[in-house]
Amino acid sequence: DYFQTLEELGAAAYLGQAGNIQNKDLLTAAVSIHNVEGQHAAVLADLVGKPVSPAFAEAKTMDEVVAAITPILSTAPADWPMTGRGGRRRSMAPSNRPF
């Protein structure tokens, strides 16, 4: 359930930012990644017995994704490899976002 939620959020994040990507090559890559994230979410949903998300993906804004992911990441074990530059754990607080 945990990983399925992460995959759904990943797909929603890529879709939510697609309209902001001006470079055609980057947009192509982002849409491709969005598709794979959606496939991962569908497989994981099936494995945990959840219904697969609707045919039309839901886009989320950056703020929506950060709000949804922060509680999830804050409960992750300290030894999980969620590090930023220099090996420091990242906070997802708005002042620490890398974007």
C-alpha positions as CSV (number, residue, x, y, z in Angstrom):
1,D,0.0,0.0,0.0
2,Y,2.9,2.4,0.9
3,F,4.7,1.9,-2.4
4,Q,1.5,2.0,-4.4
5,T,0.7,5.4,-2.9
6,L,4.2,6.6,-3.8
7,E,3.8,5.5,-7.4
8,E,0.4,7.2,-7.7
9,L,1.8,10.4,-6.3
10,G,4.8,10.1,-8.7
11,A,2.4,9.8,-11.7
12,A,0.3,12.6,-10.4
13,A,3.3,14.8,-9.9
14,Y,4.7,14.3,-13.4
15,L,1.2,14.9,-14.9
16,G,0.8,18.0,-12.8
17,Q,4.0,19.6,-14.0
18,A,3.7,18.6,-17.7
19,G,2.1,21.9,-18.6
20,N,5.1,23.7,-17.2
21,I,7.7,21.9,-19.2
22,Q,8.7,24.0,-22.3
23,N,11.4,21.7,-23.7
24,K,10.0,19.1,-26.0
25,D,12.6,16.5,-25.2
26,L,12.1,17.0,-21.4
27,L,8.3,16.8,-21.9
28,T,8.6,13.6,-23.8
29,A,10.8,12.1,-21.0
30,A,8.4,13.3,-18.3
31,V,5.3,11.8,-20.1
32,S,7.2,8.6,-20.5
33,I,8.1,8.5,-16.8
34,H,4.5,9.4,-15.9
35,N,3.3,6.4,-17.9
36,V,5.7,4.0,-16.2
37,E,4.7,5.4,-12.7
38,G,1.1,4.8,-13.6
39,Q,1.8,1.2,-14.6
40,H,3.7,0.6,-11.4
41,A,0.8,2.0,-9.4
42,A,-1.7,-0.2,-11.2
43,V,0.4,-3.4,-10.6
44,L,0.9,-2.5,-7.0
45,A,-2.8,-1.7,-6.5
46,D,-3.6,-5.1,-7.9
47,L,-1.1,-6.8,-5.6
48,V,-2.6,-5.2,-2.5
49,G,-6.2,-5.7,-3.5
50,K,-7.0,-2.1,-4.2
51,P,-9.0,-1.0,-7.3
52,V,-6.8,0.3,-10.1
53,S,-7.1,4.1,-10.5
54,P,-9.5,5.4,-13.1
55,A,-8.6,5.5,-16.7
56,F,-7.9,9.2,-16.6
57,A,-5.0,10.1,-14.3
58,E,-5.3,12.8,-11.7
59,A,-2.8,15.7,-11.9
60,K,-1.5,17.2,-8.7
61,T,0.3,20.4,-8.1
62,M,3.7,20.6,-6.5
63,D,2.1,21.8,-3.2
64,E,-0.4,18.9,-3.3
65,V,2.3,16.3,-3.8
66,V,4.5,17.8,-1.1
67,A,1.6,17.9,1.3
68,A,0.7,14.3,0.6
69,I,4.2,12.9,0.6
70,T,5.6,14.7,3.7
71,P,3.7,12.6,6.3
72,I,4.7,9.4,4.4
73,L,8.4,10.3,4.3
74,S,8.5,11.5,7.9
75,T,7.5,8.0,9.1
76,A,10.2,6.3,7.0
77,P,13.0,4.5,8.8
78,A,16.1,6.7,9.4
79,D,18.3,4.4,7.4
80,W,16.3,4.6,4.2
81,P,18.3,6.3,1.4
82,M,16.3,9.6,1.1
83,T,19.3,11.9,1.0
84,G,20.1,15.1,-0.7
85,R,23.5,16.4,-1.8
86,G,26.3,15.5,0.7
87,G,24.3,12.6,2.1
88,R,22.1,14.8,4.4
89,R,18.5,13.8,4.9
90,R,16.2,16.3,3.1
91,S,13.3,18.0,4.8
92,M,10.3,18.6,2.5
93,A,9.6,21.9,4.2
94,P,9.0,24.6,1.5
95,S,12.2,26.4,2.4
96,N,14.2,23.2,1.6
97,R,12.6,22.2,-1.7
98,P,15.2,21.7,-4.4
99,F,12.9,23.4,-7.0
